[in-house]
């Protein structure tokens, strides 16, 4: 076997190891996404990167280590009794860069969730969506660099996503004063508009250039945003309801009634 072939084989093995490690990282991300451990989620992120970021549905973009830590430690805090967030990961599509320094990936996710309200009454939901993620090596270990959760639907267990699309939770679990960046895109399922195939799967690449927005919209980006804003289709389908407003979220009522900062 020639030296060139050996180098190619070694690179292929390194890329396969990277895919394995990235899949484990995403599985760990889902594992800690529980009320009692969600504060540990920032450990999955490359917090040394100044532009590390997380975007959840219509909550805006949380950029920087402080923002990501605040998001998972405070904004997404839930009462642990009766609360449940269990999500699986499906159809991974991962591209590792030719220089082995970064990677891009998409996943579909289906989950079941329970939240409690101010009366400690549990509410059950189906939840589905997709992830688009940039990864980068931090001290030789793969970490999440940029992540976006694309909500497809969040419906009451007792209604289908068609019947209950307008009751879907919007906005973060409870009010906050953090100055996060605007939404890049929010268009969950509704029966009144067509849906674009976002996020698009990544394509092979040698070295990272641009931003995640350059690849997650793919060839449909120019076509979509020529006639739409990041939230216009959502607002049309929901009769002018603004993205980011807290609506129909049981935990929002809990935190309105319980403003103490108890560590559970």
N, C-alpha and C positions, 0 to 999 in steps of 0.2 A: 504494500500500500504506500502511495506517495505521501510526502510530507504535506502537500496541499490537501489531500483527502483526509489525513489524520487531523489536521486543523479544523476542517469542516465538520468532521465527526465530533470532535471535542466541543465545538460551538453548538452543535445540535443537542448534545447531551446537557450542556449548560442551560440551554433554553428549555429543555424538558424538565430539568430540576427547578427552574424558575416557575414554570407553570404549576408544578406540584406545590411549591411553597406559597404561591399566590392563592391557589385554591384553599390551602390550609388557613391562610390569613383571612380570607373571606368567611370561611366556616367559623373561625374564632370570633370575627366581627358579629356574626349572627348569634353565637353562643352567649356572648356577654350582653346581648341586647335584651336583658331582663331587668325588671324594676330594681332588684337589689345589686346588680352588677353593671348597669349601663354607664355609670360614672367611669368605668375602666375602659370604655370604648376608645378614648383618645390614644391609648397605648397602641392601637392599630395604625395610627396616623404618623406621618413623617413630620413631627412637630418642630424639627429644626429648619424646615423649609418655610421661608417667610410667606409664601403663597399657598400653603396647605389649606384645603377648603372642604366644606361639606355643604351640600344643598339638599334640603328635604322638601319635596312637593312645592308648595307655594309659600314657604317660610322665608325665602331669600337665601343669599349665599353667605355662609359663615366662614370668613377668611382669616387665617392666622391662628397660631397655637392657642392664644387666649380665647378667641371666638369659638373654636372647635371644642375646647375644654368647657366653656360656659354652656354651649349648646347641649352637650351630653350630660353635664353635671347638674345643670340648673333648669334649662328650658324643658328638657325631656324627662325631668324627674316626675315620677308617679308614686302614688301611695302603693306600697307593695302588697297589701292584703287585697286579694281578689283580682289583682291586675295580672295580665298575661300578654306577652308578645312573642309568638313563635313563628318564625319565617324560615322557609326552606330556600335553597338555591337551585336553579335549573338552567340548562342549556348554556353552560359557560362558553364564551368565545373570547380567547385570549391571544394577543399578539405581543411577543417579547421583542424589544428592539434589537437590531443587529449588533449594536455596541454593548448589549446586555446590561444597560444601566437603567432602563425604564421599561414599562409595559403598559398596555391598554387592555381593558376587558369590559364585557357586558354580561349580565345575568338576568334571567327572569326570576321572579320570586312570588310565591303564593303563601299567605300566612293567615293565622287566626289570632285575634286580639280581644282582650277584655279590659275595659276601663271602668273605674268606679266614679260616681258623682258625689256631690256634697252630702248626700244621704247615705253614702256607702253602698249604693245599689250598683251591682255590676251590669255592664252592657256589653253584649257580644257582637263582634264584627268579623266579616271576611275582608281580607285586604290583599290586593295584588298590584304588582308594579315591576319595574326594571331598575337595574343599577347600571350606570356607566362609571368607570373608574380608571384613573391614572395611577400607576404605581411607580415608586422610585426606591432605589437602594439607599438606606440610611445606616451608615456604619456596617455595610455589607449585608444588611437584613432588609427584605422586601417590606415596604410599608405603603399605606394608602397616601397618595399625594393629593389628588382631587377626587371627590365622589359626588354623584348626584343620584338621588332616589326619585324616579319617575313614577308617580302614582297613576295606576290605571283605574282602580276603583277602590273604594272603602265603603262597604255596604253593611247595613244591619244584618245579623244572622237570619232575621225573620223576613227580609225582603231581598229580592234579586237586585243586582246592580242596575238593571233597567228600571225597576219600580222605584228604587231609592236613590237614584243618581243625584237628585237635588238635595238630599239630606246628608250628603257626604261631608265629612269633617274638612274644614278649611282652616288655615292658620295654625300656629303652634299650640301646644297643649295649654299654655297659660301666658298671660301678658308678661312682657319683659321690656327693658329699656335699652337693650344692646343695639348699637347702630350697625346693623348688618347690610350687605349689599343687596340690590334688587334681584328679583327672580329672573332667571334666564329663560325659563319656559315652564308653562303649566297648562296642560290640556288633557285632563283625565277623560275617561269614557263618558259620553252622553249620547242620547238617542237622536240628537238634532244636528250634529256636525260630523264630518268625516275626520278620520284620524290618520296622521302621518306615521311612518314606521320608525319613530324615535324611541330609544337611541339606536343609531346605526352601528353595526359591528365594526370594529377597527380594521384597518388594512395593514399589511406588512409595511414596516418602516425601518430605517437604519438608525436614526437618532431623533430624539424628541424635538419638535419645532412647533411653535404656535401655542394654542391652548386646547383644552378638552372640547370647547365649543366648536373648534374647527373640524373635529372628526365625529362628534356624537350626533350632529345633524346631517353629516354626509353630504351627498349631492342634492339633498332636498332642502338644504338650508336657505339658499337664495330663493328658491321657488316658494317656500313657506313664508319667509319674512318679507317678501315683496308685498304681500297683501295682509299680513298679520303682525301684531305685536306679540310679545311672549305670553300675554294672557287674554288676548282679544276673543279667541274662540271660547274660552272658559266663560268670560263675562257675557258673551252672547247667549250661550246655552243656559246660563243660570240667571237670566233676566237682569243683568247688570250687577249681580253680586260681585264684590271686589275680592280678588285673590288676596290671601294673607289675613283676612278678617277671621276672628275666632267664631265659628258657627258650629253648632251641633256636636260639641266635644264634651263628653261627660266630665273629663278631668278638669276642664276649664272652670266648671262650677265648683269643683272641689277646692281648687286653689283660690277661688274668689272668697270662699267661706273660711279657708284655713290659710292664713297668710304667714303663719309662723314658719321658721326655717329649721324645723326639726330634722335631725339626722336619723333616718329610720334604720 
